[in-house]
Amino acid sequence: MKQEEIIGTRQGDGGTTYQRKFEKVNEIIARLGRSRSALIPILQEVQEEYRYLPEEILTYIATALGLSPASVYGVATFYAQFSLEAKGKYVIKVCDGTACHVRGSNPVLEAIKKRVNLQGDKATTGDLRYTVETVSCLGACGLAPVIMINDKIYGQMTPEAINIIIDQLEKEDATDE
Ligand code: FES
């Protein structure tokens, strides 16, 4: 089977977008090479591109590098830095380490979930806009309670401040589109 066909058969996921995104994987592989030692850097870059590692892409990478899909999948599941589940455009990490917990991380977490409309155990909103996770310490305990949105740290959070920050993200999104 030609490599393009693996992805071309996928239905109902905006075929052209998917095909176009696949070109990006080819680009990454062409740049980093097809040796086994390139696997982790390839997975890192692919994850940056997609925000997670879709199963089809892992199979594609395996084929391109001449590895078994199981071994590529094994590497992707072994390292905590890799995610096999889709994540939102904004990944919000809420610190629940001791300092943050004592200073009210829980009401902050609840306020975020309510604001982005996440129910039950779900971590990611259906529109793939937000993923909300808890972490044990973001290393900024002096600013507790702390959250991190993508790469940016926000300190001394309150449920009110959350609304202001998310309003801002929504505004940025509206100007992006
Ligand atoms: S406990 Fe939250 S930043 Fe350390």
Residues whose N, C-alpha, C, O or C-beta is under 5 A from the ligand:
A	BS01	FES	C95 G97 T98 A99 C100 S136 C137 L138 G139 A140 C141 V146
